[in-house]
């Protein structure tokens, strides 16, 4: 069965265009034009990924993303944000809310389809030879796409999961932000390096108990990040 993509934008022509390109690429695509309709479609259609515009007439994309990430039933649903805004702050806020990618308008529909494929590929993520990675009481199961901390389940976005998996496979290795993007996420991202910082910030909130004095994910100044060897 083809993956289902939900396109949320109040511009009907953009919805029509994006859906056409997605369907031509082999996906099943549907579109809605406001936040309330998006939340209903998420519950009823259970899409595999959302392309979400920030500027909606009722609930904005930030609120939709926040609602999705706070619902355990949909917390791992991949989100690609679309926006005409050029303020870097919006990009960072969107990523900190759990967006997996961010595309600015105007955009090339073929590039958007490529981003959709990349995010879905990361979500499906073929397991490596080692199927379970551990760091202290943090356990990442590559087959089940599941992470636990001291036995309790953690809700990670696909991007957070893939970044954590890369760090856990290579404890003590300092990755640059570019390496984290290309090796962890599987494609070259033309956005700001601060997007990686946003994902790492979110990860730290979820997996670390004492991030101020003894962080599990360490900042390597002038380079990037590494997972502390335990």
Z-matrix of the N, CA and C atoms (Angstrom, degrees):
N
C 1 1.463
C 2 1.527 1 110.11
N 3 1.329 2 117.92 1 134.58
C 4 1.464 3 119.54 2 177.96
C 5 1.520 4 111.28 3 -68.44
N 6 1.331 5 116.11 4 149.78
C 7 1.461 6 120.47 5 176.44
C 8 1.524 7 110.25 6 -67.40
N 9 1.325 8 115.12 7 146.49
C 10 1.460 9 121.62 8 -179.78
C 11 1.522 10 110.03 9 -99.87
N 12 1.321 11 116.26 10 127.77
C 13 1.455 12 122.09 11 179.74
C 14 1.531 13 108.39 12 -114.57
N 15 1.321 14 116.43 13 128.37
C 16 1.463 15 121.83 14 176.05
C 17 1.521 16 108.47 15 -100.81
N 18 1.327 17 116.53 16 122.57
C 19 1.464 18 122.24 17 -179.86
C 20 1.530 19 107.93 18 -105.49
N 21 1.329 20 116.02 19 122.55
C 22 1.465 21 121.88 20 -176.39
C 23 1.523 22 108.99 21 -118.65
N 24 1.335 23 116.60 22 111.11
C 25 1.470 24 121.28 23 180.00
C 26 1.520 25 107.60 24 -160.77
N 27 1.330 26 116.80 25 140.76
C 28 1.465 27 119.17 26 179.62
C 29 1.528 28 111.96 27 -80.09
N 30 1.319 29 117.69 28 -7.85
C 31 1.461 30 121.88 29 175.12
C 32 1.527 31 108.43 30 -89.90
N 33 1.320 32 116.52 31 106.14
C 34 1.465 33 120.43 32 -174.41
C 35 1.524 34 112.76 33 -63.99
N 36 1.320 35 116.88 34 -30.49
C 37 1.463 36 119.24 35 178.72
C 38 1.524 37 111.07 36 -68.48
N 39 1.345 38 116.76 37 -38.34
C 40 1.466 39 119.62 38 176.16
C 41 1.521 40 110.38 39 -64.53
N 42 1.320 41 116.99 40 -43.14
C 43 1.464 42 120.22 41 178.32
C 44 1.524 43 110.50 42 -59.69
N 45 1.344 44 116.15 43 -46.57
C 46 1.464 45 120.42 44 -179.79
C 47 1.530 46 110.79 45 -60.68
N 48 1.342 47 116.83 46 -45.08
C 49 1.459 48 121.35 47 -177.77
C 50 1.525 49 111.60 48 -65.05
N 51 1.341 50 116.39 49 -48.20
C 52 1.469 51 120.03 50 -178.35
C 53 1.519 52 110.70 51 -63.93
N 54 1.328 53 117.07 52 -43.36
C 55 1.476 54 120.08 53 178.91
C 56 1.526 55 110.86 54 -61.39
N 57 1.325 56 117.34 55 -39.59
C 58 1.460 57 120.83 56 179.89
C 59 1.522 58 111.27 57 -63.00
N 60 1.325 59 116.48 58 -44.94
C 61 1.465 60 119.95 59 179.33
C 62 1.526 61 111.22 60 -66.53
N 63 1.331 62 117.11 61 -39.84
C 64 1.466 63 120.05 62 179.38
C 65 1.523 64 110.81 63 -64.54
N 66 1.324 65 116.74 64 -43.20
C 67 1.464 66 119.95 65 179.81
C 68 1.521 67 111.29 66 -66.47
N 69 1.334 68 116.33 67 -37.29
C 70 1.462 69 120.00 68 176.56
C 71 1.529 70 110.71 69 -62.98
N 72 1.335 71 116.28 70 -30.26
C 73 1.471 72 121.42 71 179.43
C 74 1.524 73 112.45 72 -83.93
N 75 1.322 74 117.64 73 -0.01
C 76 1.460 75 120.58 74 175.57
C 77 1.512 76 115.62 75 101.77
N 78 1.332 77 117.92 76 4.27
C 79 1.457 78 121.13 77 177.88
C 80 1.532 79 110.39 78 -89.71
N 81 1.308 80 115.52 79 163.10
C 82 1.455 81 121.76 80 167.58
C 83 1.522 82 106.34 81 -98.41
N 84 1.322 83 118.00 82 124.01
C 85 1.460 84 121.01 83 -174.40
C 86 1.521 85 111.00 84 -125.81
N 87 1.338 86 115.31 85 142.98
C 88 1.458 87 121.18 86 173.47
C 89 1.517 88 107.95 87 -138.94
N 90 1.337 89 116.53 88 156.03
C 91 1.447 90 119.95 89 -176.50
C 92 1.511 91 113.57 90 -129.68
N 93 1.319 92 116.65 91 147.60
C 94 1.462 93 123.87 92 172.41
C 95 1.525 94 107.14 93 -135.75
N 96 1.352 95 115.94 94 165.18
C 97 1.456 96 119.41 95 -167.17
C 98 1.528 97 114.80 96 -121.09
N 99 1.328 98 118.00 97 5.32
C 100 1.464 99 120.56 98 176.93
C 101 1.517 100 110.04 99 -154.73
N 102 1.323 101 115.47 100 171.15
C 103 1.454 102 120.66 101 -174.23
C 104 1.516 103 114.40 102 -67.63
N 105 1.315 104 117.26 103 -40.92
C 106 1.462 105 120.24 104 -179.59
C 107 1.523 106 110.49 105 -62.36
N 108 1.330 107 116.55 106 -44.10
C 109 1.460 108 120.24 107 178.53
C 110 1.528 109 110.55 108 -64.47
N 111 1.337 110 116.64 109 -34.61
C 112 1.462 111 120.13 110 178.51
C 113 1.520 112 111.23 111 -63.25
N 114 1.339 113 116.99 112 -45.99
C 115 1.459 114 120.07 113 -179.34
C 116 1.525 115 111.32 114 -64.42
N 117 1.325 116 116.94 115 -37.70
C 118 1.474 117 119.90 116 177.08
C 119 1.528 118 110.26 117 -64.75
N 120 1.332 119 116.54 118 -44.26
C 121 1.461 120 120.35 119 -178.46
C 122 1.530 121 111.25 120 -65.38
N 123 1.327 122 117.21 121 -36.05
C 124 1.469 123 120.37 122 177.92
C 125 1.528 124 110.23 123 -61.73
N 126 1.330 125 116.00 124 -41.71
C 127 1.468 126 120.00 125 -179.20
C 128 1.525 127 112.24 126 -71.41
N 129 1.336 128 117.25 127 -38.18
C 130 1.467 129 120.04 128 -173.47
C 131 1.522 130 113.76 129 -91.61
N 132 1.339 131 116.92 130 -39.23
C 133 1.471 132 120.05 131 -176.55
C 134 1.521 133 112.66 132 -90.89
N 135 1.328 134 117.20 133 -21.55
C 136 1.460 135 122.95 134 -178.11
C 137 1.532 136 111.17 135 47.54
N 138 1.341 137 116.82 136 63.15
C 139 1.468 138 120.23 137 -178.43
C 140 1.518 139 111.95 138 -65.73
N 141 1.320 140 115.27 139 162.02
C 142 1.470 141 121.04 140 177.92
C 143 1.520 142 111.72 141 -86.70
N 144 1.342 143 117.10 142 -18.22
C 145 1.463 144 121.59 143 179.98
C 146 1.528 145 108.32 144 -162.42
N 147 1.342 146 116.50 145 149.78
C 148 1.463 147 121.94 146 176.67
C 149 1.525 148 109.44 147 -117.28
N 150 1.326 149 115.24 148 131.32
C 151 1.460 150 121.40 149 166.25
C 152 1.524 151 105.52 150 -99.16
N 153 1.312 152 117.54 151 112.05
C 154 1.468 153 122.37 152 -165.36
C 155 1.524 154 112.01 153 -121.11
N 156 1.334 155 116.02 154 118.26
C 157 1.459 156 120.66 155 174.97
C 158 1.523 157 109.66 156 -76.24
N 159 1.323 158 116.85 157 143.97
C 160 1.464 159 120.05 158 178.47
C 161 1.529 160 112.33 159 -77.13
N 162 1.322 161 117.17 160 -37.31
C 163 1.459 162 121.50 161 -173.17
C 164 1.522 163 110.07 162 -93.62
N 165 1.328 164 116.55 163 91.68
C 166 1.464 165 122.33 164 179.76
C 167 1.522 166 109.34 165 -114.34
N 168 1.332 167 117.72 166 154.65
C 169 1.468 168 119.59 167 -172.77
C 170 1.519 169 115.35 168 -71.86
N 171 1.326 170 119.45 169 -22.51
C 172 1.470 171 120.14 170 -179.35
C 173 1.526 172 110.54 171 -112.97
N 174 1.304 173 117.39 172 -78.40
C 175 1.467 174 122.07 173 174.89
C 176 1.524 175 108.53 174 -98.32
N 177 1.328 176 117.00 175 130.29
C 178 1.460 177 117.65 176 -179.19
C 179 1.526 178 110.96 177 -77.54
N 180 1.336 179 114.61 178 170.82
C 181 1.453 180 119.29 179 -176.68
C 182 1.512 181 113.92 180 -62.21
N 183 1.338 182 117.25 181 -31.20
C 184 1.462 183 119.74 182 176.89
C 185 1.524 184 110.76 183 -60.82
N 186 1.325 185 116.58 184 -44.30
C 187 1.464 186 120.33 185 -178.99
C 188 1.523 187 111.18 186 -66.68
N 189 1.331 188 116.23 187 -39.87
C 190 1.463 189 119.45 188 178.09
C 191 1.527 190 109.99 189 -62.41
N 192 1.340 191 116.85 190 -46.63
C 193 1.465 192 120.49 191 179.65
C 194 1.525 193 111.03 192 -60.54
N 195 1.326 194 116.24 193 -42.55
C 196 1.469 195 120.47 194 179.46
C 197 1.532 196 110.90 195 -62.34
N 198 1.320 197 116.82 196 -41.32
C 199 1.469 198 121.23 197 179.59
C 200 1.515 199 111.14 198 -65.42
N 201 1.336 200 116.36 199 -43.56
C 202 1.467 201 120.40 200 179.70
C 203 1.524 202 111.06 201 -63.18
N 204 1.325 203 117.03 202 -45.71
C 205 1.462 204 119.93 203 -176.59
C 206 1.530 205 112.51 204 -70.06
N 207 1.327 206 118.11 205 -22.51
C 208 1.464 207 120.51 206 -179.70
C 209 1.524 208 112.70 207 -87.37
N 210 1.327 209 117.45 208 -6.77
C 211 1.461 210 121.94 209 -179.23
C 212 1.527 211 108.79 210 -99.78
N 213 1.348 212 119.15 211 113.73
C 214 1.465 213 120.50 212 -177.77
C 215 1.522 214 113.96 213 -54.60
N 216 1.335 215 117.36 214 -28.86
C 217 1.462 216 120.62 215 -178.23
C 218 1.527 217 111.87 216 -69.84
N 219 1.327 218 117.04 217 -23.79
C 220 1.462 219 120.25 218 -175.46
C 221 1.526 220 112.62 219 -127.76
N 222 1.316 221 118.43 220 9.01
C 223 1.465 222 121.36 221 -171.19
C 224 1.526 223 113.28 222 -60.27
N 225 1.332 224 117.54 223 -27.34
C 226 1.462 225 120.49 224 -177.91
C 227 1.526 226 112.48 225 -98.69
N 228 1.316 227 117.90 226 8.68
C 229 1.460 228 121.40 227 178.71
C 230 1.530 229 109.86 228 -66.47
N 231 1.332 230 118.45 229 122.49
C 232 1.469 231 120.10 230 -178.65
C 233 1.532 232 111.75 231 -66.18
N 234 1.323 233 115.69 232 142.01
C 235 1.464 234 122.24 233 -179.49
C 236 1.524 235 109.49 234 -130.62
N 237 1.337 236 115.77 235 127.30
C 238 1.461 237 121.78 236 168.96
C 239 1.521 238 107.02 237 -111.46
N 240 1.314 239 116.99 238 120.98
C 241 1.459 240 120.77 239 -178.27
C 242 1.522 241 110.85 240 -89.65
N 243 1.346 242 114.92 241 140.14
C 244 1.459 243 123.50 242 176.31
C 245 1.515 244 108.24 243 -117.39
N 246 1.315 245 117.50 244 135.48
C 247 1.459 246 117.95 245 177.33
C 248 1.517 247 111.83 246 -159.37
N 249 1.322 248 115.16 247 151.87
C 250 1.457 249 121.67 248 173.73
C 251 1.522 250 110.79 249 -91.42
N 252 1.331 251 117.46 250 -7.03
C 253 1.455 252 120.53 251 -179.82
C 254 1.518 253 110.36 252 -67.58
N 255 1.325 254 115.91 253 145.43
C 256 1.463 255 119.92 254 -179.13
C 257 1.528 256 111.71 255 -111.92
N 258 1.333 257 117.25 256 -2.07
C 259 1.456 258 121.01 257 -179.11
C 260 1.525 259 109.83 258 -71.42
N 261 1.345 260 116.76 259 124.87
C 262 1.464 261 120.47 260 179.34
C 263 1.521 262 111.92 261 -59.21
N 264 1.329 263 116.80 262 -28.93
C 265 1.460 264 120.26 263 -178.59
C 266 1.518 265 110.95 264 -60.38
N 267 1.333 266 117.40 265 -38.73
C 268 1.458 267 120.57 266 179.26
C 269 1.523 268 111.25 267 -63.10
N 270 1.324 269 115.60 268 -39.95
C 271 1.465 270 119.67 269 177.98
C 272 1.530 271 110.59 270 -60.85
N 273 1.323 272 116.05 271 -46.30
C 274 1.459 273 120.55 272 -178.22
C 275 1.518 274 111.22 273 -65.62
N 276 1.347 275 117.04 274 -44.51
C 277 1.465 276 120.14 275 178.92
C 278 1.518 277 110.54 276 -60.09
N 279 1.331 278 116.98 277 -44.12
C 280 1.463 279 120.17 278 179.28
C 281 1.508 280 112.34 279 -59.79
N 282 1.319 281 116.95 280 -43.70
C 283 1.460 282 120.35 281 179.71
C 284 1.518 283 111.45 282 -68.51
N 285 1.323 284 117.35 283 -36.61
C 286 1.460 285 119.87 284 178.70
C 287 1.525 286 111.19 285 -68.54
N 288 1.323 287 117.76 286 -24.35
C 289 1.462 288 121.16 287 175.25
C 290 1.522 289 111.74 288 -79.20
N 291 1.324 290 116.30 289 -7.39
C 292 1.461 291 119.38 290 175.19
C 293 1.506 292 115.50 291 110.97
N 294 1.339 293 118.80 292 11.37
C 295 1.461 294 119.81 293 175.23
C 296 1.531 295 109.13 294 -64.67
N 297 1.332 296 115.71 295 144.74
C 298 1.455 297 120.25 296 -178.24
C 299 1.525 298 112.65 297 -92.38
N 300 1.308 299 116.39 298 -20.81
C 301 1.455 300 120.86 299 176.85
C 302 1.522 301 107.73 300 -159.05
N 303 1.332 302 115.37 301 169.09
C 304 1.454 303 120.83 302 -171.46
C 305 1.521 304 107.55 303 -147.63
N 306 1.331 305 117.75 304 120.27
C 307 1.464 306 122.43 305 -177.80
C 308 1.521 307 108.86 306 -121.86
N 309 1.314 308 116.33 307 128.24
C 310 1.462 309 121.20 308 -178.06
C 311 1.526 310 111.33 309 -93.43
N 312 1.326 311 115.54 310 141.85
C 313 1.459 312 121.36 311 173.65
C 314 1.530 313 109.33 312 -82.76
N 315 1.322 314 118.02 313 147.81
C 316 1.461 315 127.20 314 -6.97
C 317 1.530 316 110.70 315 -71.56
N 318 1.303 317 117.46 316 152.39
C 319 1.458 318 120.99 317 -176.22
C 320 1.520 319 109.96 318 -134.58
N 321 1.314 320 115.01 319 160.19
C 322 1.459 321 122.09 320 174.50
C 323 1.532 322 107.89 321 -87.59
N 324 1.337 323 118.55 322 119.40
C 325 1.470 324 119.73 323 -178.49
C 326 1.528 325 112.98 324 -56.07
N 327 1.315 326 116.92 325 -33.12
C 328 1.475 327 119.06 326 179.16
C 329 1.530 328 110.45 327 -66.73
N 330 1.325 329 116.99 328 -37.08
C 331 1.464 330 119.74 329 176.60
C 332 1.522 331 110.24 330 -65.04
N 333 1.341 332 117.02 331 -41.10
C 334 1.456 333 120.14 332 178.59
C 335 1.525 334 110.80 333 -61.40
N 336 1.330 335 117.21 334 -42.61
C 337 1.475 336 120.49 335 177.18
C 338 1.522 337 109.91 336 -60.76
N 339 1.339 338 117.00 337 -39.99
C 340 1.468 339 120.17 338 178.54
C 341 1.527 340 110.63 339 -64.21
N 342 1.330 341 117.06 340 -39.22
C 343 1.470 342 120.47 341 177.48
C 344 1.531 343 110.24 342 -64.57
N 345 1.334 344 116.73 343 -41.21
C 346 1.467 345 120.46 344 177.82
C 347 1.523 346 110.16 345 -59.75
N 348 1.326 347 116.61 346 -47.18
C 349 1.469 348 120.22 347 178.88
C 350 1.530 349 111.14 348 -59.27
N 351 1.334 350 116.52 349 -43.49
C 352 1.462 351 120.40 350 -177.63
C 353 1.520 352 111.46 351 -63.45
N 354 1.326 353 117.24 352 -44.35
C 355 1.467 354 120.29 353 -179.48
C 356 1.524 355 110.25 354 -66.19
N 357 1.330 356 117.93 355 -42.99
C 358 1.465 357 120.61 356 179.07
C 359 1.525 358 111.08 357 -65.86
N 360 1.314 359 116.86 358 -35.70
C 361 1.471 360 119.94 359 177.90
C 362 1.518 361 110.30 360 -64.05
N 363 1.331 362 116.04 361 -39.88
C 364 1.461 363 119.45 362 177.27
C 365 1.523 364 111.06 363 -66.61
N 366 1.334 365 116.22 364 -37.04
C 367 1.463 366 120.14 365 -179.24
C 368 1.513 367 110.58 366 -65.42
N 369 1.357 368 116.09 367 -43.16
C 370 1.465 369 120.42 368 179.90
C 371 1.518 370 110.53 369 -70.77
N 372 1.349 371 115.00 370 -37.51
C 373 1.457 372 123.99 371 174.31
C 374 1.505 373 117.81 372 34.99
N 375 1.310 374 118.85 373 93.26
C 376 1.457 375 120.15 374 175.74
C 377 1.519 376 110.18 375 -59.22
N 378 1.341 377 118.13 376 131.92
C 379 1.463 378 120.67 377 -176.98
C 380 1.517 379 112.95 378 -68.11
N 381 1.296 380 114.39 379 149.32
C 382 1.464 381 120.53 380 175.80
C 383 1.524 382 109.50 381 -82.46
N 384 1.352 383 115.82 382 179.37
C 385 1.458 384 120.29 383 -178.15
C 386 1.528 385 110.84 384 -59.50
N 387 1.315 386 117.11 385 -40.08
C 388 1.456 387 121.09 386 174.90
C 389 1.523 388 108.19 387 -89.67
N 390 1.317 389 117.02 388 116.28
C 391 1.452 390 120.75 389 -171.28
C 392 1.525 391 112.71 390 -88.03
N 393 1.334 392 116.52 391 -19.80
C 394 1.468 393 120.22 392 178.31
C 395 1.520 394 108.88 393 -127.92
N 396 1.315 395 115.35 394 129.04
C 397 1.451 396 121.22 395 178.34
C 398 1.519 397 108.29 396 -112.88
N 399 1.331 398 116.98 397 139.63
C 400 1.462 399 120.37 398 -178.11
C 401 1.525 400 110.26 399 -131.06
N 402 1.311 401 114.58 400 147.98
C 403 1.470 402 122.32 401 171.88
C 404 1.519 403 105.93 402 -147.79
N 405 1.326 404 116.23 403 98.87
C 406 1.461 405 119.83 404 -172.99
C 407 1.517 406 110.12 405 63.72
N 408 1.335 407 116.97 406 -126.16
C 409 1.461 408 119.65 407 179.06
C 410 1.521 409 112.19 408 -96.20
N 411 1.348 410 116.75 409 15.32
C 412 1.458 411 122.17 410 173.92
C 413 1.527 412 108.48 411 -95.78
N 414 1.331 413 117.17 412 123.58
C 415 1.464 414 122.37 413 -177.35
C 416 1.524 415 108.90 414 -126.54
N 417 1.323 416 116.20 415 127.24
C 418 1.459 417 122.31 416 178.12
C 419 1.522 418 108.81 417 -116.23
N 420 1.327 419 116.85 418 119.54
C 421 1.462 420 123.43 419 -179.49
C 422 1.526 421 108.44 420 -100.86
N 423 1.328 422 116.84 421 110.98
C 424 1.457 423 121.49 422 -176.35
C 425 1.522 424 112.44 423 -71.13
N 426 1.336 425 117.55 424 -34.11
C 427 1.461 426 120.46 425 -179.96
C 428 1.519 427 111.38 426 -68.79
N 429 1.324 428 116.00 427 -46.85
C 430 1.468 429 120.74 428 -176.32
C 431 1.527 430 112.25 429 -85.34
N 432 1.341 431 116.38 430 -7.89
C 433 1.472 432 121.50 431 -175.49
C 434 1.530 433 109.11 432 52.56
N 435 1.336 434 113.71 433 56.00
C 436 1.467 435 121.22 434 -169.94
C 437 1.521 436 108.96 435 -139.31
N 438 1.333 437 117.01 436 139.63
C 439 1.462 438 122.16 437 179.61
C 440 1.525 439 108.72 438 -128.55
N 441 1.337 440 115.88 439 135.69
C 442 1.461 441 120.64 440 175.81
C 443 1.522 442 109.28 441 -127.14
N 444 1.313 443 115.30 442 150.45
C 445 1.456 444 123.07 443 174.57
C 446 1.520 445 107.30 444 -127.48
N 447 1.334 446 116.33 445 115.90
C 448 1.466 447 122.14 446 -176.94
C 449 1.528 448 110.63 447 53.28
N 450 1.327 449 115.99 448 37.59
C 451 1.456 450 121.34 449 177.06
C 452 1.513 451 115.11 450 87.50
N 453 1.319 452 117.95 451 -11.28
C 454 1.462 453 121.20 452 179.97
C 455 1.520 454 111.08 453 -96.08
N 456 1.327 455 116.17 454 136.86
C 457 1.463 456 120.97 455 -177.46
C 458 1.523 457 111.42 456 -70.77
N 459 1.324 458 116.28 457 141.56
C 460 1.461 459 122.95 458 175.58
C 461 1.521 460 109.01 459 -111.15
N 462 1.321 461 115.98 460 141.78
C 463 1.454 462 121.27 461 176.59
C 464 1.530 463 108.48 462 -98.74
N 465 1.339 464 115.88 463 106.10
C 466 1.463 465 121.23 464 178.86
C 467 1.520 466 109.66 465 -112.33
N 468 1.325 467 116.07 466 146.27
C 469 1.455 468 119.78 467 171.87
C 470 1.529 469 108.58 468 -72.71
N 471 1.345 470 118.56 469 162.28
C 472 1.471 471 119.45 470 177.57
C 473 1.521 472 113.27 471 -55.45
N 474 1.317 473 117.48 472 -39.07
C 475 1.467 474 120.33 473 179.18
C 476 1.512 475 111.24 474 -65.92
N 477 1.329 476 117.12 475 -44.84
C 478 1.461 477 120.52 476 178.19
C 479 1.520 478 110.95 477 -61.25
N 480 1.334 479 116.77 478 -41.89
C 481 1.463 480 121.45 479 179.99
C 482 1.523 481 110.60 480 -60.21
N 483 1.329 482 116.87 481 -46.76
C 484 1.462 483 120.13 482 -176.30
C 485 1.524 484 111.98 483 -68.65
N 486 1.313 485 117.38 484 -38.02
C 487 1.460 486 119.86 485 176.73
C 488 1.527 487 110.75 486 -65.50
N 489 1.321 488 116.48 487 -43.02
C 490 1.466 489 119.96 488 179.28
C 491 1.528 490 110.65 489 -64.60
N 492 1.335 491 117.47 490 -40.45
C 493 1.464 492 120.48 491 179.15
C 494 1.530 493 110.66 492 -60.52
N 495 1.320 494 117.23 493 -43.40
C 496 1.465 495 120.39 494 179.01
C 497 1.526 496 110.97 495 -62.05
N 498 1.331 497 116.80 496 -45.64
C 499 1.465 498 120.22 497 179.86
C 500 1.524 499 111.37 498 -64.27
N 501 1.339 500 117.36 499 -39.91
C 502 1.466 501 120.74 500 -178.13
C 503 1.526 502 111.68 501 -72.08
N 504 1.328 503 117.78 502 -27.41
C 505 1.462 504 120.07 503 175.84
C 506 1.529 505 111.55 504 -71.09
N 507 1.331 506 116.16 505 -21.46
C 508 1.467 507 120.68 506 -173.25
C 509 1.526 508 111.20 507 -131.88
N 510 1.334 509 118.57 508 59.52
C 511 1.470 510 119.85 509 -178.05
C 512 1.522 511 111.08 510 -60.75
N 513 1.322 512 116.02 511 135.56
C 514 1.453 513 121.41 512 179.52
C 515 1.515 514 114.29 513 87.99
N 516 1.323 515 117.30 514 -11.96
C 517 1.471 516 120.06 515 -179.75
C 518 1.520 517 109.72 516 -87.40
N 519 1.333 518 115.99 517 129.85
C 520 1.464 519 120.79 518 179.64
C 521 1.520 520 109.71 519 -88.66
N 522 1.332 521 115.94 520 117.28
C 523 1.455 522 122.00 521 178.63
C 524 1.530 523 109.83 522 -99.04
N 525 1.323 524 115.94 523 138.71
C 526 1.452 525 118.84 524 168.87
C 527 1.536 526 108.22 525 -74.10
N 528 1.320 527 116.28 526 165.60
C 529 1.464 528 119.60 527 177.74
C 530 1.526 529 110.99 528 -62.64
N 531 1.316 530 116.63 529 -38.06
C 532 1.471 531 120.41 530 178.40
C 533 1.517 532 110.95 531 -64.08
N 534 1.326 533 117.68 532 -41.41
C 535 1.471 534 120.75 533 178.26
C 536 1.520 535 111.18 534 -64.78
N 537 1.326 536 117.01 535 -39.11
C 538 1.460 537 119.44 536 178.12
C 539 1.520 538 110.70 537 -62.09
N 540 1.327 539 117.19 538 -39.79
C 541 1.456 540 120.87 539 179.38
C 542 1.521 541 110.82 540 -67.68
N 543 1.337 542 116.60 541 -50.43
C 544 1.456 543 119.89 542 -172.61
C 545 1.523 544 113.08 543 -75.12
N 546 1.349 545 117.46 544 -40.33
C 547 1.462 546 120.12 545 -178.75
C 548 1.520 547 112.52 546 -85.53
N 549 1.331 548 116.65 547 -35.51
C 550 1.458 549 119.67 548 -178.07
C 551 1.508 550 113.18 549 -82.89
N 552 1.335 551 116.88 550 -37.23
C 553 1.452 552 120.67 551 -174.55
C 554 1.522 553 113.32 552 -105.43
N 555 1.321 554 117.10 553 -14.91
C 556 1.447 555 119.74 554 169.93
C 557 1.513 556 116.29 555 85.17
N 558 1.321 557 118.53 556 12.90
C 559 1.454 558 119.65 557 176.25
C 560 1.518 559 108.84 558 -158.00
N 561 1.316 560 115.54 559 163.44
C 562 1.461 561 120.48 560 -179.58
C 563 1.514 562 109.39 561 -88.52
N 564 1.309 563 116.15 562 125.87
C 565 1.462 564 121.81 563 -176.31
C 566 1.516 565 109.61 564 -107.53
N 567 1.323 566 116.06 565 126.31
C 568 1.460 567 120.22 566 -173.23
C 569 1.521 568 113.22 567 -87.57
N 570 1.315 569 117.00 568 3.05
C 571 1.456 570 120.37 569 -176.25
C 572 1.512 571 112.64 570 -80.98
N 573 1.312 572 115.29 571 -169.14
C 574 1.456 573 120.73 572 -177.71
C 575 1.519 574 111.22 573 -74.58
N 576 1.350 575 115.51 574 149.94
C 577 1.462 576 119.63 575 177.14
C 578 1.521 577 111.20 576 -64.24
N 579 1.308 578 116.78 577 -23.12
C 580 1.464 579 119.20 578 -178.96
C 581 1.530 580 112.30 579 -64.44
N 582 1.338 581 117.75 580 -16.96
C 583 1.459 582 118.68 581 177.33
C 584 1.527 583 110.61 582 -62.39
N 585 1.345 584 116.81 583 -37.29
C 586 1.464 585 120.01 584 176.66
C 587 1.521 586 109.90 585 -63.98
N 588 1.322 587 116.44 586 -40.96
C 589 1.460 588 120.24 587 178.76
C 590 1.525 589 111.03 588 -58.12
N 591 1.329 590 117.10 589 -37.77
C 592 1.462 591 120.75 590 179.63
C 593 1.527 592 111.23 591 -65.35
N 594 1.327 593 116.43 592 -43.85
C 595 1.466 594 119.42 593 178.73
C 596 1.530 595 111.18 594 -65.23
N 597 1.329 596 117.05 595 -41.14
C 598 1.459 597 120.08 596 178.43
C 599 1.526 598 110.39 597 -64.47
N 600 1.313 599 117.60 598 -40.23
C 601 1.462 600 121.63 599 177.53
C 602 1.529 601 110.18 600 -58.25
N 603 1.335 602 116.85 601 -44.75
C 604 1.460 603 120.55 602 178.51
C 605 1.529 604 111.49 603 -63.95
N 606 1.333 605 116.43 604 -41.92
C 607 1.460 606 120.29 605 179.54
C 608 1.524 607 111.04 606 -61.46
N 609 1.312 608 116.26 607 -44.22
C 610 1.461 609 119.68 608 -178.96
C 611 1.522 610 111.26 609 -59.90
N 612 1.310 611 117.26 610 -40.06
C 613 1.458 612 120.30 611 179.36
C 614 1.521 613 111.16 612 -60.57
N 615 1.327 614 116.83 613 -32.77
C 616 1.459 615 120.85 614 -173.99
C 617 1.525 616 113.85 615 -89.11
N 618 1.346 617 117.59 616 -31.32
C 619 1.467 618 118.52 617 -171.32
C 620 1.521 619 113.93 618 -110.90
N 621 1.333 620 117.92 619 -9.17
C 622 1.456 621 118.75 620 -174.31
C 623 1.514 622 112.18 621 -113.27
N 624 1.326 623 115.20 622 137.53
C 625 1.469 624 120.86 623 179.08
C 626 1.523 625 111.53 624 -96.40
N 627 1.328 626 115.61 625 -27.64
C 628 1.473 627 119.32 626 -175.98
C 629 1.522 628 108.35 627 -137.44
N 630 1.345 629 115.25 628 62.18
C 631 1.455 630 120.48 629 -172.11
C 632 1.524 631 112.92 630 -70.04
N 633 1.324 632 117.97 631 -21.06
C 634 1.463 633 119.83 632 -177.74
C 635 1.525 634 112.43 633 -75.43
N 636 1.327 635 117.15 634 -44.54
C 637 1.464 636 120.38 635 -174.46
C 638 1.525 637 113.42 636 -99.97
N 639 1.327 638 118.07 637 -26.06
C 640 1.456 639 120.48 638 -175.77
C 641 1.522 640 110.14 639 -147.13
N 642 1.328 641 117.71 640 66.51
C 643 1.471 642 120.31 641 -173.44
C 644 1.524 643 112.26 642 -68.74
N 645 1.326 644 116.33 643 142.72
C 646 1.454 645 120.57 644 174.87
C 647 1.526 646 109.69 645 -75.75
N 648 1.323 647 117.38 646 -42.90
C 649 1.460 648 121.74 647 173.33
C 650 1.524 649 107.59 648 -95.06
N 651 1.315 650 115.55 649 112.08
C 652 1.461 651 120.59 650 -175.05
C 653 1.529 652 111.09 651 -94.96
N 654 1.308 653 115.50 652 141.50
C 655 1.462 654 120.94 653 172.72
C 656 1.524 655 109.02 654 -83.80
N 657 1.329 656 116.41 655 126.54
C 658 1.458 657 121.71 656 175.60
C 659 1.522 658 106.05 657 -104.47
N 660 1.312 659 116.02 658 100.83
C 661 1.457 660 121.10 659 -171.13
C 662 1.524 661 112.15 660 -60.28
N 663 1.312 662 115.41 661 132.30
C 664 1.445 663 121.68 662 -177.94
C 665 1.511 664 113.96 663 84.06
N 666 1.348 665 117.28 664 -5.49
C 667 1.468 666 120.58 665 -179.27
C 668 1.528 667 110.48 666 -125.64
N 669 1.331 668 117.46 667 -70.98
C 670 1.458 669 120.11 668 -176.82
C 671 1.519 670 111.43 669 172.98
N 672 1.336 671 116.94 670 -115.54
C 673 1.464 672 120.98 671 -174.60
C 674 1.519 673 111.18 672 -142.04
N 675 1.345 674 114.73 673 156.20
C 676 1.459 675 121.16 674 173.63
C 677 1.523 676 108.26 675 -146.09
N 678 1.336 677 115.71 676 157.07
C 679 1.464 678 121.36 677 173.39
C 680 1.522 679 108.12 678 -90.08
N 681 1.323 680 115.99 679 126.39
C 682 1.462 681 120.33 680 -179.31
C 683 1.526 682 110.89 681 -64.31
N 684 1.321 683 117.09 682 133.66
C 685 1.458 684 121.39 683 175.93
C 686 1.522 685 109.05 684 -72.44
N 687 1.331 686 116.86 685 132.87
C 688 1.468 687 121.87 686 178.69
C 689 1.513 688 110.53 687 -104.26
